[in-house]
């Protein structure tokens, strides 16, 4: 399932491609027309825009994603080109700057886009100053400022909504811990770190013992309270470098980063003892069974997780409330 980041990058990729198409169709003919009319400088500006636009699109297609560098180049090219066209032609050509002001907020983060747009509008001031009246001058600058301000407000709102949606996409609604999607992403990062620099990582899986009985006896509201308390306990007791997730139901995962099996076993035993000491339902103490697996060389994410999951099953078979290390 694609993430919000994937969707945003796909959208930015589309903008880069669209700009290349528009440059080829709408600007390339002017290269020939201006050159034949003796407007060599204008033709050179138009040619530069077309070449860089096509180059950015080709590079984006080759990489399979719109890198921030390409987005920066596209935004700078569009803004600078619009300003240059306005200076080299009649004041009416300032209209080319309006789509540039909007595009910048799609290609750049809102703060950088705001700065880029402010510089572009500032570069238009000399053109506005040459208009026949102060009314016309202020009308031109005001229209650009209003366009930029409205685009900035929209970009801020969109950015904040995306942050909220991103949080929802990777966060468990009940416990506020990372969910399975977030866990998979962190596991992939650990796998990459291990492949590049042999940095160890160990998965600690824990499953509450007899949790179904809690729901059956006292209801799901009590069961939910137990899960929330367990999430809070784990967050308090793990190290700052560790990551905690709710995998599903009563199963939780601690990703012990930069940690070998021996040290992770100590962490797991401390968590087991703390759960037995602190976690309660209306009838008394609750316990959890633990399974550990250290990431092996060239191991796939699913295999790594399955080894830890099997260790949890072994802990259940051994009587629960214990820690089992995977082979």
C-alpha positions as CSV (number, residue, x, y, z in Angstrom):
1,X,0.0,0.0,0.0
2,X,1.5,3.4,-1.0
3,X,2.3,5.8,1.8
4,X,1.5,9.5,1.8
5,X,5.1,10.2,1.1
6,X,4.9,8.0,-2.0
7,X,1.8,9.9,-3.1
8,X,3.4,13.3,-2.6
9,X,6.5,12.2,-4.6
10,X,4.3,10.9,-7.4
11,X,2.5,14.2,-7.5
12,X,5.9,16.1,-7.6
13,X,7.1,13.7,-10.3
14,X,4.0,14.6,-12.3
15,X,4.7,18.3,-12.0
16,X,8.2,17.8,-13.3
17,X,6.9,15.9,-16.3
18,X,4.1,18.4,-16.9
19,X,6.6,21.3,-16.8
20,X,8.8,19.5,-19.4
21,X,5.7,18.9,-21.7
22,X,4.5,22.5,-21.3
23,X,8.0,23.8,-22.0
24,X,8.3,21.6,-25.1
25,X,4.9,22.6,-26.5
26,X,4.5,26.2,-25.2
27,X,8.1,27.5,-25.1
28,X,10.1,25.6,-27.7
29,X,8.4,27.2,-30.7
30,X,9.3,30.7,-29.3
31,X,13.0,29.7,-29.5
32,X,12.7,29.5,-33.3
33,X,10.4,32.5,-33.6
34,X,12.5,34.8,-31.5
35,X,15.7,33.7,-33.1
36,X,14.3,34.4,-36.6
37,X,13.1,37.8,-35.4
38,X,16.6,38.6,-34.2
39,X,15.8,38.4,-30.5
40,X,18.8,36.2,-29.7
41,X,18.8,36.8,-25.9
42,X,15.1,36.0,-25.6
43,X,15.6,32.8,-27.7
44,X,18.6,31.8,-25.5
45,X,16.4,32.2,-22.3
46,X,13.6,30.1,-23.8
47,X,16.1,27.4,-25.0
48,X,17.6,27.2,-21.5
49,X,14.2,26.7,-20.0
50,X,13.3,23.9,-22.4
51,X,16.7,22.1,-22.1
52,X,16.7,22.2,-18.3
53,X,13.0,21.1,-18.1
54,X,13.6,18.1,-20.4
55,X,16.8,17.3,-18.5
56,X,15.0,17.4,-15.1
57,X,12.3,15.2,-16.5
58,X,14.7,12.7,-17.9
59,X,16.7,12.5,-14.6
60,X,13.5,12.1,-12.6
61,X,12.3,9.2,-14.9
62,X,15.7,7.5,-14.5
63,X,15.7,7.8,-10.8
64,X,12.1,6.8,-10.5
65,X,11.4,9.7,-8.1
66,X,11.4,13.5,-7.9
67,X,14.5,14.3,-5.8
68,X,14.5,17.5,-3.8
69,X,17.3,18.7,-6.0
70,X,15.2,18.3,-9.2
71,X,12.3,20.0,-7.4
72,X,14.5,22.9,-6.5
73,X,15.9,23.2,-10.0
74,X,12.4,23.1,-11.5
75,X,11.1,25.8,-9.2
76,X,14.2,28.0,-9.7
77,X,14.0,27.6,-13.4
78,X,10.3,28.4,-13.7
79,X,10.6,31.5,-11.4
80,X,13.8,32.8,-13.0
81,X,12.4,32.1,-16.5
82,X,9.2,34.0,-15.8
83,X,11.0,37.0,-14.4
84,X,13.4,37.0,-17.3
85,X,10.6,36.8,-19.8
86,X,8.9,39.7,-18.1
87,X,12.0,41.9,-18.2
88,X,12.8,41.0,-21.8
89,X,9.3,41.8,-23.1
90,X,6.3,44.0,-22.4
91,X,5.0,44.4,-18.8
92,X,2.0,42.3,-19.7
93,X,4.3,39.2,-19.8
94,X,4.3,39.4,-16.0
95,X,1.3,37.0,-16.1
96,X,3.9,34.2,-16.6
97,X,4.9,34.7,-13.0
98,X,1.4,33.8,-11.6
99,X,1.7,30.0,-12.4
100,X,5.3,30.1,-11.1
101,X,4.1,31.4,-7.7
102,X,1.6,28.6,-7.4
103,X,4.0,25.9,-8.7
104,X,6.7,26.8,-6.1
105,X,4.4,25.7,-3.3
106,X,3.9,22.3,-4.8
107,X,7.7,21.8,-5.5
108,X,9.2,23.3,-2.3
109,X,8.3,23.4,1.4
110,X,6.1,26.4,2.3
111,X,8.9,28.5,3.9
112,X,11.3,28.1,1.0
113,X,8.5,28.7,-1.5
114,X,7.5,31.9,0.3
115,X,11.1,33.1,0.1
116,X,11.4,32.2,-3.5
117,X,8.2,34.0,-4.4
118,X,9.2,37.1,-2.4
119,X,12.4,37.3,-4.4
120,X,10.6,36.8,-7.7
121,X,8.1,39.5,-6.8
122,X,10.9,41.8,-5.8
123,X,12.5,41.3,-9.1
124,X,9.3,42.5,-10.8
125,X,9.2,45.8,-8.9
126,X,11.4,47.6,-11.6
127,X,8.9,46.6,-14.3
128,X,6.0,47.8,-12.2
129,X,7.9,51.1,-11.5
130,X,8.0,51.8,-15.3
131,X,4.2,51.6,-15.7
132,X,2.4,54.8,-16.6
133,X,0.7,55.4,-13.2
134,X,1.2,54.5,-9.6
135,X,-2.2,52.9,-9.6
136,X,-1.1,50.4,-12.3
137,X,2.2,49.8,-10.4
138,X,0.4,49.0,-7.1
139,X,-2.2,46.9,-9.0
140,X,0.5,44.7,-10.5
141,X,2.4,44.2,-7.2
142,X,-0.7,43.7,-5.2
143,X,-2.1,41.1,-7.5
144,X,1.2,39.1,-7.2
145,X,1.3,39.5,-3.4
146,X,-2.4,38.3,-3.1
147,X,-1.7,35.3,-5.3
148,X,1.4,34.4,-3.3
149,X,-0.3,34.9,0.0
150,X,-3.3,32.7,-0.9
151,X,-1.0,30.0,-2.2
152,X,1.0,30.1,1.0
153,X,-2.1,29.8,3.1
154,X,-3.2,26.8,1.1
155,X,0.2,25.2,1.2
156,X,0.4,25.6,5.0
157,X,-3.0,24.0,5.4
158,X,-2.2,21.2,3.1
159,X,1.1,20.5,4.9
160,X,-0.5,20.4,8.3
161,X,-3.3,18.1,7.1
162,X,-0.6,15.8,5.6
163,X,1.2,15.7,8.9
164,X,-2.0,14.7,10.6
165,X,-2.8,12.0,8.0
166,X,0.8,10.7,8.2
167,X,0.4,10.4,11.9
168,X,-2.8,8.5,11.6
169,X,-1.3,6.2,9.0
170,X,1.6,5.1,11.2
171,X,0.0,5.3,14.7
172,X,-2.1,2.8,16.6
173,X,-5.3,4.6,17.5
174,X,-5.8,3.0,21.0
175,X,-2.3,3.1,22.4
176,X,-0.7,5.9,20.4
177,X,2.3,3.6,19.7
178,X,3.6,3.0,16.2
179,X,1.5,0.5,14.2
180,X,2.5,-2.3,11.9
181,X,3.3,0.0,9.1
182,X,5.6,2.1,11.2
183,X,7.3,-1.1,12.6
184,X,8.0,-2.4,9.1
185,X,9.6,0.9,8.1
186,X,11.9,0.9,11.2
187,X,12.8,-2.7,10.6
188,X,13.8,-1.9,7.0
189,X,16.0,1.0,8.3
190,X,17.7,-1.4,10.7
191,X,18.2,-4.0,7.9
192,X,19.8,-1.3,5.8
193,X,22.0,-0.2,8.7
194,X,23.1,-3.7,9.2
195,X,23.9,-4.3,5.5
196,X,26.0,-1.1,5.3
197,X,27.7,-0.9,8.7
198,X,26.9,-4.3,10.4
199,X,24.9,-2.4,13.1
200,X,23.1,-5.0,15.2
201,X,19.4,-4.9,16.0
202,X,17.1,-7.3,17.9
203,X,13.4,-7.7,17.9
204,X,11.6,-8.2,21.2
205,X,8.1,-9.5,20.8
206,X,5.7,-9.8,23.8
207,X,2.3,-11.2,24.1
208,X,0.1,-10.8,27.1
209,X,-0.8,-14.1,28.7
210,X,-4.5,-15.1,28.9
211,X,-5.6,-11.7,27.7
212,X,-8.7,-13.1,26.0
213,X,-10.0,-13.9,29.5
214,X,-9.7,-10.3,30.5
215,X,-12.0,-9.2,27.7
216,X,-14.4,-12.1,28.3
217,X,-14.7,-11.5,32.0
218,X,-14.6,-7.7,32.3
219,X,-15.4,-6.4,28.8
220,X,-13.4,-4.8,26.1
221,X,-13.2,-1.4,27.8
222,X,-11.2,-2.9,30.7
223,X,-9.1,-4.8,28.1
224,X,-8.4,-1.6,26.3
225,X,-7.4,0.0,29.5
226,X,-4.9,-2.8,30.1
227,X,-3.4,-2.3,26.6
228,X,-3.1,1.4,27.2
229,X,-1.3,0.8,30.5
230,X,1.0,-1.7,29.0
231,X,1.9,0.8,26.2
232,X,2.7,3.5,28.8
233,X,4.8,1.0,30.8
234,X,6.8,0.0,27.7
235,X,7.4,3.7,26.7
236,X,8.7,4.5,30.2
237,X,11.0,1.5,30.5
238,X,12.6,1.2,27.2
239,X,15.7,3.2,26.2
240,X,15.5,6.3,24.1
241,X,17.0,4.6,21.1
242,X,14.5,1.7,21.2
243,X,11.2,1.8,19.3
244,X,7.9,0.4,20.6
245,X,5.0,-0.7,18.4
246,X,1.6,-2.4,18.8
247,X,1.6,-5.2,16.3
248,X,-2.0,-6.1,16.8
249,X,-4.4,-7.3,19.6
250,X,-2.3,-8.0,22.7
251,X,1.0,-8.4,20.8
252,X,3.6,-5.6,21.1
253,X,7.1,-5.2,19.6
254,X,10.2,-3.5,20.9
255,X,12.9,-2.9,18.3
256,X,16.2,-2.7,20.2
257,X,18.5,-0.8,17.9
258,X,22.2,-1.1,18.0
259,X,21.7,-4.0,20.4
260,X,22.9,-7.6,20.3
261,X,21.0,-10.6,21.5
262,X,22.6,-10.8,25.0
263,X,21.8,-7.1,25.9
264,X,18.3,-7.4,24.4
265,X,17.7,-10.5,26.6
266,X,18.5,-8.3,29.7
267,X,16.1,-5.7,28.5
268,X,13.4,-8.3,27.8
269,X,13.8,-9.8,31.3
270,X,13.5,-6.4,32.9
271,X,10.3,-5.7,31.0
272,X,8.9,-9.1,31.9
273,X,9.5,-8.5,35.6
274,X,8.1,-4.9,35.4
275,X,4.9,-6.1,33.7
276,X,4.4,-8.7,36.3
277,X,5.0,-6.1,39.0
278,X,2.9,-3.2,37.6
279,X,0.3,-4.5,35.1
280,X,-3.1,-5.4,36.6
281,X,-6.6,-6.4,35.8
282,X,-9.5,-6.3,38.3
283,X,-8.5,-9.8,39.5
284,X,-4.8,-9.2,39.9
285,X,-1.5,-9.6,38.2
286,X,-1.0,-9.9,34.4
287,X,2.1,-11.4,32.7
288,X,3.6,-11.6,29.2
289,X,5.6,-14.0,27.2
290,X,8.6,-12.8,25.3
291,X,10.4,-13.9,22.1
292,X,13.7,-12.5,20.8
293,X,15.5,-12.6,17.5
294,X,18.6,-10.8,16.4
295,X,18.8,-9.7,12.8
296,X,21.0,-12.1,10.8
297,X,23.1,-11.2,7.8
298,X,21.0,-10.9,4.6
299,X,17.9,-11.8,6.5
300,X,14.5,-10.6,5.1
301,X,12.1,-8.6,7.2
302,X,9.5,-11.4,7.3
303,X,12.0,-14.0,8.3
304,X,13.4,-11.9,11.1
305,X,9.9,-11.2,12.5
306,X,8.8,-14.9,12.1
307,X,11.8,-16.1,14.2
308,X,10.9,-13.8,17.0
309,X,7.2,-14.8,16.7
310,X,8.1,-18.5,17.0
311,X,10.1,-17.7,20.1
312,X,7.0,-16.2,21.6
313,X,5.1,-19.4,20.8
314,X,7.8,-21.4,22.5
315,X,7.6,-19.2,25.6
316,X,3.9,-19.9,25.7
317,X,4.6,-23.6,25.5
318,X,7.1,-23.4,28.3
319,X,4.5,-22.1,30.7
320,X,4.3,-18.4,29.8
321,X,5.8,-15.4,31.7
322,X,9.3,-16.1,30.4
323,X,11.8,-15.0,27.8
324,X,12.8,-17.3,24.9
325,X,15.7,-16.5,22.5
326,X,15.2,-17.6,18.9
327,X,17.8,-20.0,17.4
